[in-house]
């Protein structure tokens, strides 16, 4: 009886399989590097609306944002905005804001000028805003377009309301100091609006901010507890939107 020793398989026949396995391994090993970052945050804001004339008001704004990943306060904002009511449900706004970077925030302090249109249609409020960003790391002006829509659903007769809102951020130009054109981020917010006395109200909710991964950067999702206090002096009634 004759026994035949099986021939060793040729490496050439295995190369497609080996190449595929290598490619899959490379993709799997690279996936964690591209996975989104997540962060727990706390956003605080206080707005004071002061009437200056029949259709004119000024809003004084203070903002503080805290981050787990950046170990505390990472951004503060101070600003003011003039609002002029051109119709019962439409208001034009022009303002200035200083933005400060703290702790693990690698951004620079910025000066920003803003123009906006706020319109209210029953339970729906919309805001279209354009920001001009002035950054000390470069001479170019960074333009930013923000579109917000908010829906309020009243509960009972005491002024309490549930609300949801969405805001998209579009950057029309690229700058040498770091702004890159494109759809940059979106914010989604769900919460409850509660009156506190006759002149104050609080918006308390969960805010989800998603920054798209662009230019090789990883995408980032922020989960924030958002608390906004609004004070309306002298009986002023102003549209309430989140910043």
PASEBA-1860 file (N, C-alpha, C; in nm, 3 decimals):
! residues 243
1> XXXXXXXX> 0.086/-0.120/0.000/0.000/0.000/0.000/0.088/0.123/0.000 ~ 0.053/0.221/-0.081/0.134/0.342/-0.094/0.064/0.458/-0.027 ~ 0.139/0.531/0.060/0.085/0.650/0.128/0.143/0.775/0.064 ~ 0.054/0.872/0.036/0.098/0.999/-0.022/0.094/1.107/0.085 ~ 0.202/1.178/0.094/0.211/1.290/0.189/0.148/1.412/0.125 ~ 0.044/1.471/0.189/-0.020/1.589/0.128/0.078/1.704/0.114 ~ 0.063/1.775/0.004/0.153/1.887/-0.023/0.118/2.006/0.067 ~ 0.223/2.080/0.107/0.203/2.202/0.187/0.132/2.307/0.102
9> XXXXXXXX> 0.028/2.370/0.157/-0.041/2.473/0.078/0.051/2.588/0.044 ~ 0.033/2.642/-0.073/0.116/2.753/-0.118/0.071/2.882/-0.051 ~ 0.168/2.965/-0.012/0.137/3.093/0.053/0.061/3.185/-0.041 ~ 0.087/3.171/-0.169/0.018/3.257/-0.264/-0.133/3.243/-0.256 ~ -0.179/3.119/-0.230/-0.323/3.098/-0.220/-0.381/3.160/-0.094 ~ -0.297/3.176/0.009/-0.345/3.230/0.136/-0.336/3.381/0.143 ~ -0.266/3.442/0.051/-0.242/3.586/0.062/-0.371/3.668/0.065 ~ -0.474/3.636/-0.017/-0.596/3.717/-0.006/-0.659/3.710/0.132
17> XXXXXXXX> -0.656/3.587/0.192/-0.713/3.571/0.326/-0.632/3.648/0.428 ~ -0.498/3.637/0.418/-0.412/3.708/0.511/-0.428/3.858/0.497 ~ -0.440/3.905/0.372/-0.457/4.048/0.350/-0.588/4.097/0.409 ~ -0.696/4.017/0.392/-0.826/4.056/0.447/-0.821/4.058/0.599 ~ -0.756/3.957/0.658/-0.746/3.953/0.804/-0.667/4.071/0.857 ~ -0.560/4.107/0.785/-0.480/4.222/0.826/-0.560/4.351/0.819 ~ -0.641/4.364/0.711/-0.723/4.484/0.695/-0.827/4.495/0.806 ~ -0.894/4.381/0.837/-0.994/4.382/0.944/-0.929/4.418/1.077
25> XXXXXXXX> -0.812/4.360/1.104/-0.742/4.390/1.230/-0.706/4.537/1.238 ~ -0.665/4.595/1.126/-0.629/4.737/1.125/-0.750/4.824/1.152 ~ -0.865/4.786/1.092/-0.987/4.864/1.113/-1.031/4.856/1.257 ~ -1.029/4.735/1.314/-1.072/4.717/1.453/-0.982/4.792/1.549 ~ -0.849/4.786/1.523/-0.757/4.855/1.613/-0.767/5.005/1.600 ~ -0.809/5.054/1.483/-0.820/5.198/1.464/-0.952/5.253/1.513 ~ -1.054/5.168/1.531/-1.187/5.216/1.569/-1.188/5.293/1.699 ~ -1.122/5.246/1.807/-1.126/5.323/1.931/-1.070/5.463/1.916
33> XXXXXXXX> -0.971/5.481/1.826/-0.912/5.613/1.809/-1.010/5.711/1.747 ~ -1.108/5.657/1.670/-1.204/5.744/1.605/-1.334/5.754/1.683 ~ -1.347/5.677/1.792/-1.471/5.679/1.869/-1.491/5.816/1.931 ~ -1.617/5.854/1.949/-1.646/5.987/2.003/-1.606/5.996/2.150 ~ -1.567/6.116/2.189/-1.544/6.146/2.330/-1.676/6.188/2.393 ~ -1.694/6.157/2.521/-1.814/6.199/2.593/-1.773/6.271/2.721 ~ -1.857/6.366/2.762/-1.823/6.449/2.877/-1.950/6.487/2.951 ~ -1.944/6.488/3.084/-2.053/6.537/3.166/-2.029/6.682/3.202
41> XXXXXXXX> -2.132/6.766/3.186/-2.113/6.910/3.206/-2.229/6.971/3.285 ~ -2.206/7.094/3.332/-2.307/7.175/3.398/-2.305/7.313/3.334 ~ -2.418/7.357/3.281/-2.428/7.488/3.217/-2.520/7.577/3.300 ~ -2.469/7.692/3.339/-2.546/7.788/3.417/-2.554/7.920/3.341 ~ -2.671/7.983/3.343/-2.688/8.110/3.274/-2.789/8.196/3.349 ~ -2.762/8.327/3.353/-2.855/8.423/3.412/-2.874/8.538/3.314 ~ -2.999/8.568/3.280/-3.033/8.678/3.190/-3.121/8.777/3.264 ~ -3.090/8.905/3.250/-3.173/9.011/3.308/-3.221/9.102/3.197
49> XXXXXXXX> -3.352/9.108/3.177/-3.413/9.191/3.073/-3.461/9.322/3.133 ~ -3.412/9.434/3.079/-3.446/9.567/3.131/-3.508/9.648/3.018 ~ -3.633/9.694/3.031/-3.692/9.778/2.926/-3.630/9.917/2.925 ~ -3.598/9.967/2.806/-3.542/10.102/2.791/-3.644/10.198/2.731 ~ -3.734/10.147/2.649/-3.841/10.225/2.588/-3.954/10.129/2.556 ~ -4.055/10.179/2.487/-4.173/10.098/2.461/-4.140/9.968/2.388 ~ -4.055/9.974/2.287/-4.022/9.855/2.208/-3.875/9.816/2.218 ~ -3.803/9.879/2.307/-3.659/9.858/2.317/-3.622/9.803/2.455
57> XXXXXXXX> -3.536/9.702/2.457/-3.489/9.645/2.584/-3.342/9.611/2.572 ~ -3.278/9.593/2.687/-3.142/9.543/2.692/-3.140/9.418/2.778 ~ -3.065/9.318/2.735/-3.049/9.194/2.810/-2.904/9.181/2.854 ~ -2.883/9.167/2.984/-2.750/9.145/3.041/-2.734/8.995/3.067 ~ -2.623/8.939/3.018/-2.607/8.793/3.019/-2.480/8.751/3.093 ~ -2.494/8.644/3.171/-2.380/8.581/3.239/-2.391/8.430/3.220 ~ -2.280/8.369/3.180/-2.279/8.224/3.153/-2.156/8.162/3.217 ~ -2.173/8.044/3.278/-2.061/7.965/3.330/-2.085/7.819/3.293
65> XXXXXXXX> -1.983/7.754/3.238/-1.995/7.615/3.196/-1.882/7.533/3.259 ~ -1.922/7.419/3.317/-1.829/7.333/3.389/-1.822/7.197/3.320 ~ -1.703/7.133/3.328/-1.680/7.008/3.257/-1.607/6.909/3.347 ~ -1.650/6.782/3.342/-1.577/6.676/3.413/-1.440/6.655/3.349 ~ -1.437/6.647/3.216/-1.312/6.617/3.146/-1.210/6.728/3.163 ~ -1.257/6.854/3.174/-1.165/6.966/3.189/-1.154/7.014/3.333 ~ -1.208/6.932/3.424/-1.186/6.948/3.568/-1.234/7.083/3.622 ~ -1.357/7.119/3.591/-1.414/7.240/3.649/-1.459/7.341/3.544
73> XXXXXXXX> -1.457/7.467/3.584/-1.500/7.575/3.494/-1.409/7.581/3.372 ~ -1.469/7.572/3.253/-1.388/7.578/3.132/-1.427/7.694/3.040 ~ -1.545/7.754/3.064/-1.585/7.867/2.980/-1.677/7.961/3.058 ~ -1.650/8.090/3.045/-1.739/8.191/3.103/-1.768/8.295/2.996 ~ -1.887/8.354/3.002/-1.927/8.452/2.903/-2.001/8.567/2.971 ~ -1.969/8.687/2.928/-2.037/8.808/2.976/-2.077/8.890/2.854 ~ -2.201/8.940/2.855/-2.242/9.015/2.737/-2.370/9.093/2.758 ~ -2.404/9.167/2.655/-2.528/9.243/2.654/-2.585/9.246/2.514
81> XXXXXXXX> -2.718/9.259/2.506/-2.784/9.257/2.376/-2.900/9.354/2.377 ~ -2.906/9.440/2.275/-3.019/9.530/2.256/-3.123/9.462/2.168 ~ -3.248/9.464/2.214/-3.355/9.405/2.136/-3.460/9.509/2.101 ~ -3.499/9.514/1.975/-3.601/9.610/1.930/-3.715/9.533/1.864 ~ -3.835/9.551/1.915/-3.953/9.480/1.864/-4.009/9.553/1.744 ~ -3.999/9.490/1.626/-4.049/9.550/1.502/-4.192/9.509/1.473 ~ -4.240/9.405/1.540/-4.379/9.360/1.530/-4.413/9.290/1.661 ~ -4.540/9.257/1.678/-4.580/9.194/1.804/-4.506/9.064/1.831
89> XXXXXXXX> -4.468/8.993/1.725/-4.405/8.863/1.742/-4.264/8.855/1.684 ~ -4.205/8.969/1.647/-4.071/8.968/1.586/-3.983/9.072/1.656 ~ -3.861/9.029/1.692/-3.766/9.119/1.757/-3.630/9.108/1.690 ~ -3.568/9.223/1.665/-3.432/9.228/1.612/-3.335/9.253/1.727 ~ -3.216/9.191/1.721/-3.120/9.207/1.830/-2.980/9.232/1.779 ~ -2.904/9.310/1.857/-2.763/9.337/1.827/-2.688/9.340/1.960 ~ -2.577/9.266/1.968/-2.509/9.261/2.096/-2.362/9.227/2.088 ~ -2.300/9.224/2.205/-2.157/9.194/2.220/-2.143/9.091/2.332
97> XXXXXXXX> -2.042/9.004/2.318/-2.014/8.907/2.424/-1.864/8.880/2.432 ~ -1.815/8.876/2.557/-1.678/8.833/2.583/-1.681/8.689/2.630 ~ -1.593/8.605/2.572/-1.589/8.463/2.603/-1.452/8.429/2.659 ~ -1.448/8.374/2.780/-1.322/8.340/2.846/-1.301/8.190/2.853 ~ -1.176/8.146/2.836/-1.138/8.005/2.843/-1.062/7.980/2.973 ~ -1.092/7.867/3.039/-1.033/7.838/3.170/-0.992/7.691/3.179 ~ -0.902/7.662/3.274/-0.857/7.527/3.307/-0.812/7.450/3.184 ~ -0.877/7.336/3.153/-0.832/7.254/3.041/-0.876/7.302/2.905
105> XXXXXXXX> -0.942/7.415/2.898/-0.987/7.469/2.770/-0.869/7.531/2.695 ~ -0.837/7.476/2.579/-0.721/7.525/2.502/-0.757/7.642/2.410 ~ -0.884/7.682/2.408/-0.923/7.795/2.325/-0.875/7.927/2.383 ~ -0.876/8.030/2.300/-0.835/8.164/2.344/-0.958/8.245/2.382 ~ -0.936/8.349/2.463/-1.045/8.441/2.494/-1.089/8.512/2.366 ~ -1.219/8.525/2.349/-1.272/8.583/2.225/-1.364/8.701/2.254 ~ -1.370/8.792/2.157/-1.473/8.896/2.153/-1.568/8.861/2.039 ~ -1.698/8.871/2.066/-1.796/8.834/1.965/-1.903/8.942/1.951
113> XXXXXXXX> -1.939/8.969/1.827/-2.051/9.058/1.796/-2.162/8.971/1.738 ~ -2.288/9.002/1.772/-2.400/8.917/1.733/-2.514/9.000/1.676 ~ -2.580/8.943/1.576/-2.705/8.998/1.523/-2.805/8.882/1.519 ~ -2.930/8.910/1.553/-3.027/8.802/1.555/-3.168/8.852/1.526 ~ -3.251/8.757/1.484/-3.395/8.779/1.465/-3.467/8.671/1.544 ~ -3.556/8.712/1.634/-3.635/8.618/1.714/-3.781/8.637/1.678 ~ -3.848/8.528/1.643/-3.990/8.533/1.606/-4.067/8.428/1.684 ~ -4.186/8.464/1.728/-4.271/8.374/1.806/-4.402/8.351/1.732
121> XXXXXXXX> -4.437/8.223/1.718/-4.562/8.183/1.652/-4.636/8.088/1.746 ~ -4.715/8.144/1.835/-4.785/8.061/1.933/-4.685/7.992/2.024 ~ -4.688/7.858/2.032/-4.595/7.786/2.120/-4.455/7.769/2.062 ~ -4.432/7.815/1.939/-4.303/7.795/1.872/-4.227/7.927/1.867 ~ -4.100/7.921/1.908/-4.010/8.036/1.899/-3.890/7.998/1.813 ~ -3.853/8.086/1.722/-3.735/8.062/1.638/-3.636/8.177/1.656 ~ -3.509/8.144/1.639/-3.405/8.247/1.645/-3.302/8.219/1.537 ~ -3.272/8.321/1.459/-3.165/8.314/1.359/-3.058/8.413/1.402
129> XXXXXXXX> -2.937/8.362/1.426/-2.829/8.446/1.479/-2.704/8.432/1.394 ~ -2.633/8.544/1.378/-2.502/8.544/1.313/-2.401/8.601/1.411 ~ -2.293/8.526/1.435/-2.185/8.571/1.523/-2.063/8.608/1.439 ~ -1.994/8.714/1.482/-1.860/8.746/1.429/-1.761/8.725/1.543 ~ -1.668/8.632/1.523/-1.573/8.594/1.628/-1.437/8.661/1.602 ~ -1.386/8.731/1.703/-1.255/8.796/1.695/-1.162/8.723/1.791 ~ -1.061/8.656/1.734/-0.971/8.572/1.812/-0.831/8.632/1.810 ~ -0.762/8.642/1.925/-0.629/8.703/1.928/-0.522/8.623/1.856
137> XXXXXXXX> -0.550/8.499/1.817/-0.450/8.416/1.750/-0.447/8.438/1.599 ~ -0.532/8.525/1.548/-0.533/8.552/1.404/-0.613/8.676/1.374 ~ -0.593/8.731/1.254/-0.659/8.856/1.217/-0.793/8.835/1.148 ~ -0.821/8.712/1.103/-0.946/8.689/1.031/-1.065/8.688/1.128 ~ -1.180/8.726/1.075/-1.305/8.719/1.150/-1.371/8.585/1.120 ~ -1.406/8.512/1.223/-1.476/8.386/1.206/-1.627/8.407/1.213 ~ -1.696/8.376/1.105/-1.842/8.392/1.102/-1.909/8.261/1.143 ~ -2.018/8.275/1.216/-2.091/8.157/1.261/-2.241/8.183/1.250
145> XXXXXXXX> -2.313/8.088/1.191/-2.458/8.099/1.172/-2.526/7.997/1.262 ~ -2.622/8.046/1.342/-2.691/7.959/1.437/-2.843/7.970/1.414 ~ -2.905/7.854/1.395/-3.051/7.849/1.375/-3.114/7.766/1.487 ~ -3.204/7.828/1.563/-3.268/7.762/1.677/-3.418/7.761/1.660 ~ -3.481/7.650/1.703/-3.626/7.642/1.708/-3.664/7.577/1.841 ~ -3.766/7.632/1.906/-3.808/7.583/2.039/-3.960/7.571/2.042 ~ -4.007/7.461/2.103/-4.150/7.439/2.120/-4.182/7.433/2.269 ~ -4.282/7.510/2.312/-4.325/7.513/2.452/-4.465/7.453/2.464
153> XXXXXXXX> -4.483/7.365/2.563/-4.613/7.303/2.587/-4.655/7.333/2.730 ~ -4.754/7.418/2.746/-4.797/7.460/2.879/-4.865/7.346/2.955 ~ -4.841/7.344/3.087/-4.902/7.245/3.175/-4.978/7.320/3.284 ~ -5.108/7.306/3.287/-5.187/7.373/3.390/-5.195/7.523/3.369 ~ -5.232/7.594/3.477/-5.257/7.737/3.469/-5.154/7.821/3.546 ~ -5.048/7.760/3.594/-4.951/7.833/3.676/-4.826/7.875/3.599 ~ -4.828/7.860/3.468/-4.715/7.904/3.388/-4.607/7.801/3.365 ~ -4.623/7.681/3.421/-4.525/7.575/3.400/-4.539/7.521/3.257
161> XXXXXXXX> -4.427/7.492/3.193/-4.431/7.443/3.055/-4.317/7.346/3.030 ~ -4.344/7.245/2.952/-4.239/7.159/2.899/-4.189/7.219/2.769 ~ -4.061/7.200/2.739/-4.008/7.255/2.614/-3.903/7.162/2.555 ~ -3.890/7.171/2.425/-3.783/7.104/2.351/-3.726/7.206/2.253 ~ -3.596/7.197/2.227/-3.535/7.290/2.131/-3.421/7.223/2.058 ~ -3.395/7.274/1.940/-3.282/7.228/1.858/-3.211/7.349/1.801 ~ -3.077/7.343/1.800/-2.997/7.450/1.740/-2.883/7.390/1.660 ~ -2.865/7.438/1.538/-2.755/7.395/1.451/-2.657/7.509/1.431
169> XXXXXXXX> -2.528/7.475/1.423/-2.420/7.572/1.406/-2.351/7.546/1.273 ~ -2.351/7.647/1.186/-2.284/7.639/1.057/-2.173/7.744/1.052 ~ -2.054/7.702/1.007/-1.940/7.793/0.995/-1.912/7.815/0.846 ~ -1.939/7.935/0.793/-1.923/7.957/0.649/-1.779/7.978/0.604 ~ -1.686/8.004/0.696/-1.548/8.030/0.652/-1.447/7.961/0.744 ~ -1.325/7.947/0.691/-1.213/7.887/0.764/-1.113/7.996/0.799 ~ -1.052/7.987/0.919/-0.954/8.087/0.962/-0.823/8.018/1.000 ~ -0.716/8.098/1.006/-0.585/8.044/1.044/-0.578/8.011/1.192
177> XXXXXXXX> -0.669/8.067/1.274/-0.663/8.042/1.418/-0.747/7.923/1.462 ~ -0.805/7.849/1.367/-0.865/7.723/1.407/-1.008/7.696/1.363 ~ -1.081/7.797/1.318/-1.218/7.771/1.273/-1.215/7.702/1.138 ~ -1.296/7.596/1.122/-1.305/7.522/0.996/-1.448/7.527/0.946 ~ -1.465/7.558/0.820/-1.599/7.576/0.764/-1.675/7.444/0.763 ~ -1.808/7.454/0.770/-1.893/7.336/0.764/-1.994/7.332/0.877 ~ -2.068/7.223/0.882/-2.167/7.200/0.988/-2.089/7.156/1.111 ~ -2.081/7.242/1.212/-1.987/7.220/1.322/-2.045/7.146/1.441
185> XXXXXXXX> -2.168/7.180/1.482/-2.227/7.114/1.599/-2.378/7.134/1.601 ~ -2.443/7.058/1.688/-2.585/7.079/1.714/-2.611/7.061/1.863 ~ -2.714/7.132/1.909/-2.755/7.122/2.049/-2.903/7.087/2.055 ~ -2.936/6.987/2.135/-3.074/6.948/2.158/-3.102/6.956/2.307 ~ -3.215/7.017/2.341/-3.246/7.044/2.482/-3.391/7.007/2.509 ~ -3.414/6.940/2.622/-3.549/6.908/2.668/-3.556/6.941/2.816 ~ -3.664/7.008/2.857/-3.670/7.048/2.997/-3.804/7.104/3.036 ~ -3.804/7.173/3.150/-3.925/7.232/3.204/-3.898/7.377/3.240
193> XXXXXXXX> -3.992/7.465/3.207/-3.984/7.607/3.242/-4.076/7.632/3.361 ~ -4.020/7.691/3.467/-4.095/7.709/3.591/-4.090/7.856/3.632 ~ -4.204/7.921/3.651/-4.203/8.060/3.701/-4.163/8.064/3.848 ~ -4.083/8.165/3.884/-4.043/8.186/4.023/-4.086/8.329/4.059 ~ -4.202/8.343/4.115/-4.254/8.476/4.141/-4.304/8.540/4.013 ~ -4.321/8.673/4.017/-4.378/8.745/3.904/-4.272/8.790/3.802 ~ -4.147/8.800/3.844/-4.046/8.858/3.756/-3.935/8.762/3.718 ~ -3.942/8.637/3.763/-3.832/8.544/3.737/-3.886/8.409/3.693
201> XXXXXXXX> -3.811/8.343/3.606/-3.843/8.207/3.564/-3.715/8.127/3.550 ~ -3.728/7.995/3.555/-3.612/7.907/3.543/-3.640/7.802/3.437 ~ -3.543/7.781/3.349/-3.545/7.670/3.253/-3.446/7.565/3.303 ~ -3.495/7.445/3.331/-3.411/7.338/3.382/-3.426/7.219/3.289 ~ -3.315/7.166/3.239/-3.329/7.056/3.145/-3.199/6.983/3.116 ~ -3.212/6.884/3.030/-3.098/6.806/2.981/-3.060/6.857/2.843 ~ -2.933/6.892/2.827/-2.881/6.941/2.700/-2.781/6.842/2.644 ~ -2.800/6.806/2.519/-2.707/6.719/2.448/-2.643/6.798/2.336
209> XXXXXXXX> -2.511/6.811/2.344/-2.436/6.882/2.239/-2.347/6.783/2.166 ~ -2.357/6.782/2.034/-2.275/6.692/1.953/-2.190/6.773/1.858 ~ -2.058/6.757/1.872/-1.963/6.822/1.781/-1.913/6.718/1.682 ~ -1.928/6.747/1.556/-1.888/6.652/1.453/-1.736/6.642/1.445 ~ -1.687/6.520/1.421/-1.544/6.501/1.403/-1.502/6.548/1.265 ~ -1.424/6.654/1.261/-1.383/6.711/1.132/-1.234/6.739/1.135 ~ -1.169/6.728/1.020/-1.027/6.757/1.010/-0.941/6.662/1.092 ~ -0.985/6.535/1.105/-0.909/6.438/1.181/-0.940/6.434/1.329
217> XXXXXXXX> -1.017/6.529/1.379/-1.051/6.532/1.522/-1.163/6.433/1.551 ~ -1.165/6.382/1.674/-1.269/6.290/1.715/-1.399/6.365/1.743 ~ -1.514/6.307/1.710/-1.640/6.370/1.747/-1.655/6.371/1.899 ~ -1.735/6.465/1.948/-1.754/6.476/2.092/-1.901/6.497/2.124 ~ -1.948/6.425/2.227/-2.084/6.441/2.275/-2.080/6.486/2.421 ~ -2.148/6.598/2.450/-2.155/6.651/2.586/-2.294/6.631/2.641 ~ -2.301/6.580/2.765/-2.427/6.563/2.836/-2.428/6.666/2.949 ~ -2.520/6.762/2.943/-2.515/6.874/3.038/-2.648/6.892/3.109
225> XXXXXXXX> -2.638/6.920/3.239/-2.752/6.973/3.314/-2.752/7.123/3.290 ~ -2.861/7.173/3.235/-2.870/7.314/3.198/-2.970/7.385/3.290 ~ -2.924/7.494/3.351/-3.009/7.575/3.438/-2.997/7.720/3.393 ~ -3.107/7.780/3.351/-3.107/7.918/3.306/-3.212/7.997/3.383 ~ -3.169/8.107/3.446/-3.259/8.197/3.517/-3.281/8.322/3.432 ~ -3.405/8.364/3.420/-3.440/8.484/3.345/-3.517/8.579/3.435 ~ -3.469/8.704/3.444/-3.533/8.806/3.525/-3.587/8.914/3.432 ~ -3.716/8.939/3.440/-3.782/9.042/3.359/-3.823/9.158/3.449
233> XXXXXXXX> -3.757/9.272/3.436/-3.785/9.387/3.520/-3.899/9.471/3.464 ~ -3.970/9.537/3.553/-4.078/9.631/3.518/-4.188/9.568/3.434 ~ -4.217/9.443/3.461/-4.327/9.377/3.392/-4.300/9.341/3.248 ~ -4.173/9.345/3.206/-4.140/9.315/3.067/-4.167/9.168/3.035 ~ -4.220/9.142/2.917/-4.239/9.006/2.868/-4.153/8.989/2.744 ~ -4.054/8.899/2.751/-3.960/8.880/2.640/-3.956/8.733/2.602 ~ -3.931/8.702/2.474/-3.920/8.561/2.433/-3.803/8.494/2.504 ~ -3.826/8.371/2.550/-3.726/8.300/2.628/-3.666/8.188/2.543
241> XXX> -3.539/8.200/2.510/-3.468/8.097/2.435/-3.335/8.071/2.504 ~ -3.285/7.950/2.482/-3.160/7.910/2.547/-3.041/7.960/2.468 ~ -2.929/7.979/2.537/-2.806/8.021/2.469/-2.699/7.913/2.481
END
